[in-house]
């Protein structure tokens, strides 16, 4: 089974191979197996990260050196994780802004209070050439900039979509380290956000002297 979560990769020179990059913890484990000269376990561990287009495992002897190097090479793990956290946090706090494409903001004038495009005479108002976008101001934008995105990037948007698609029925591959990391982060941040919302509502109730829980005022 090919995991369509944004983290399954292929090389242009070897399109018949699919691979999942090692996380730092996996690299450490893999090196440990090699240092212990447990080569059979090391081959088995490595083989889990490479498959054919149908998701079937491939004998390690048939895996090209470039694919093997790419799977174990340094990748943007820290950057991916930072974007996953900031992007999902924004999605929980301000979903309208989180899903707004930067290109749309550059084209149209937005009402930042409502998160919608300003209309005049029933037509969407184009952004004048002289009007900078919020990300170009000193205040900045919670989405970041097109060059330094704090909202979910393409890879992590696919990871989020994958979680949304599968979370009701369960993780399709709990042995995959990337899937485990991403799902744990999504679940923990979702629960933390929900707990924080409850605390905020309880605090509002105390200040106002009336209940606001469950939408009751």
N, C-alpha and C positions, 0 to 999 in steps of 0.2 A: 504494500500500500504506500503510495506517494503522499507525503504530508504536504498539503497545500496551505502552508501557514507563512509563506514568505521567506522561510529559512532553508528551503531545499534549493540547491544551486546546481548549475551545470556549466561546463566550459565550452566555449565556441568550438575549440579544436576537438572536443570529445563529447558531442551532444548525446551519445548513447549512454552516458553515465550520469547518475544523479548522486549528489553527496550532501551530507550535513556536516558543517564544520565542528570541530571539537571545541567545547568550552574549556576554559582554563582548568577546571577541576578534572575534566576528562583527560586533558593532556598530561596532567600530573599522574593520574591513574595509569595511563598508557606507558609513560616513562618508567613507572614503578614495575610494571610487568616485564618490560624489557630488561631492566636492571636485575630483576630476579631470574632472568633467562627463562621466563615462562612464555615462550614464543607461541605456543598453541593458543593460550588465553589471549595474548596480544593480537594475534591474527583474528580470532573470533570477535574481539572487542572492536577492532578496526573495521571488520566486515559489516558491522551494524550500521556504519555511516555511509556506505556506498551501495547503490542498487542500479538496476536497469530502469528504463522508462515505465515498466509495469510494477515497479516496487520490489522486484525479486532480488535477492542477494546475489553478488557476483564473487567468484573465487578471487582471493587476494592476488593470485598469480596473474590474473587477467586485467588488473586495475593499472592503468597507465601511471607513470611516475608523476606527471603533472597533476593528475587528479588526486593522487595520494598526498602530494605536497600541499595542494590547495585545501584539502580537508583538515590537515594538521597545522597549516600555516597560521600566522597571526591574522586576526580579522578585527573588525570594529566592534568587538564584544562590549566594551565599556560604553562606547557611543550608542550602540543599539539599546543597551539596558537603560541608559540615561534618557533616551528618547521615549522608550516604552513607558517609563515612569512619568515623565512630564506630559506626554501626550495623553495617557489614560487619565491622569489627574485633571487635565483640562477638559477632557470629555465628561468627567463626572461633575465638574464645577460649572462649566460653560459650554454645553454641547453645541449650541448654535455656532459659536466661534470655532469650536474644535473641528467641525465638519466644513467650514467655509474655505474653499480653495483660495490661495493667495491671488491667483489670476483674476478671480471674480472681484476681489476687493480692489485690485488695481484698475479694473474696468468700470466699476459702479461706485456710487456714493452710498455709504452705509450709515444707518442710524445706529450708533453703538449702544444706545439704551435699549433698543428693541432687537438688535441683531438682524435687521431686515434692510433690504435695499430701499432707499428713498425714492418715492414716486412723485411725479409732477404731471398733472393732467392725464393721469392713468398710464404714464410711461415711466419706465425705469430711468433714473437720473444718472447719466454718465459722469464719471469723475473727471473734472477739468484737469488739463495738463499741469496747472500750477498747484493743484491740491495734492499734497503728499499723503501717503497712506499712514496709518497709525504706527506701523512698525518703523517708519522713518523719522518719527518724532522722538523727543527726549523721553517721553513717557513710555514709548515702546508698546508692543502688542504681545499679549499672552501667548499668541501662536508662534512668536519669534519672528524670523524673517524668512523669505524664500530660500536664502542661502544657509541659514542656521535655524532650522525648524524645531520648535518646541512641541508642536502638535505632532501626531503620529506620522512618521514617514511612510513611504509606500510599503516597505517590508513589515513594519509593525502594524500598519493598517490591516494587512493580510493576516497577521497573527491575531489581532483583535477579532476580525471577521470569523476566523477559524474557531476561536474560543466561543463566540456567540452561536455559531452553528452547531457546535458539539457539546456545549456545557450541559444541556438538558439531558443528554443520554450518556455522558461520561467521556473521559479522555480516550481518543482512539489509539494512542500509543504511549502509555505511562512510562515506558522504559526509556523514551527519548528525553535526553537531558534538557534540550531547549524547550520542548513542550512543557516539561515539569516546571522549569524556571518561570516561563511566561504565564502559565496557568496559576501558579502559586501567587505570582505578583498581582494578576488580575483579581483573584479571589480575595486576597488580603487587603488590597486597596479598596475594593468594592465594599467589603465589610467595615473597614475603617471609616470610609465616607458615610456609610449608613449609620454607624454609631455616632459619628460627629453630628450628623443631621438631627438625630434624636436628642443629643445634648443641647444643640442650639434651640430646638423647639421647647425643651423643658425650661431652658433659660428664659426664653421669650414668655412662657407661661407665667413664670415667677414674676417677671417685670410687669407684665400687663395685668396680672391678677386674674387671668381667665385661661382656660385650656385652649391650646392650639394643636395638640397632637391629633394625628389622623385627619387633618384638615378641618377639625371642628373648632369653631371660634365662639 
